[in-house]
Amino acid sequence: MSDGGVRDRVVVALDVGGTGMKCALVRPDGVVVRTERHPTDAARGPAAVVGTILDVAGGLADKARADGLTPIAVGIAVPGVVDEARGVAVWSANVGFRDVPLRDLTVARLGLPTALGHDVRVGGLAEARLGAGRGTGHVLFVAIGTGIAAAHVVDGMAAVGANGAAGEIGHILVRPDGPRCGCGRPGCLEAVASAAAIGRRYAELAGETTDAPVTVTAAEVAERAAAGEPLAGQVWQEAITALADGLASGQALFDVATIVLGGGLAQAGDGLLTPLRAALHERMTFHREPQLVAAALGDEAGCLGAALLALDAVGVRDHQEKR
Ligand SMILES: [Zn+2]
């Protein structure tokens, strides 16, 4: 039955990454009724990527209607710098966006209210409202992968910043004499403790004792550390210590109830959480110590967050959020 009533409404949600797009139709109660994945193929250039985004979003809206559902809004998450108020993808290294008015383009093509958001911020929104931070009100979501970025969510709303650049915890200075960061400055948290930095550091130290090039992922460093390999243990502990410094700064600024760790590094589970909790505990003086937990929604968080953004844009919040 399709009467346009509450039970039949869905939003179209897209999480656009450098390699793939995760897409879904999501009901106002947070239930996902259809998922799709499409390649981004960013090498084609930003115009072609935008074309694919519009085609995929339009296709999902059509499929919703064919299934007797009523699409009411679109939410799109993209990486990089995002001006959420103007709906513009300002800049992105891995998708190639430069000042793309993605919201207006989507409205023109689909005729539906559209919200544009930042991938990590909407991921944090989803973890705070539907995932590991649910019920705790003040949440800092920290995604640790190739880089490190965060979202500060208060009562279900993520702070965007004056210029769309809030949450860049990866560029907190933790080691003034440390390795140079991709942003150009030495010693950023991201240059010391991202998954990419952990792999690089291990390779650098291992390379001092062998002529063969060493290639290891952060996950392998975590495994070797857990198995008792001294070099891996040293590299892992350096990263944990730097992360604790960064998170302690985050806690001093935001006083959250829960820090949710996401991204690839969080898959190390207790191998990350247990020593990081201890190191964070050591750094708390008058601060209230936050709960430190792993993300619960995996790589669906961005897509669910895009759906939440779309629902917020049309003033619909039917999903249950305990605070
Ligand atoms: Zn930096």
Residues whose N, C-alpha, C, O or C-beta is under 5 A from the ligand:
A	BS01	ZN	G170 H171 C181 C183 R185 C188
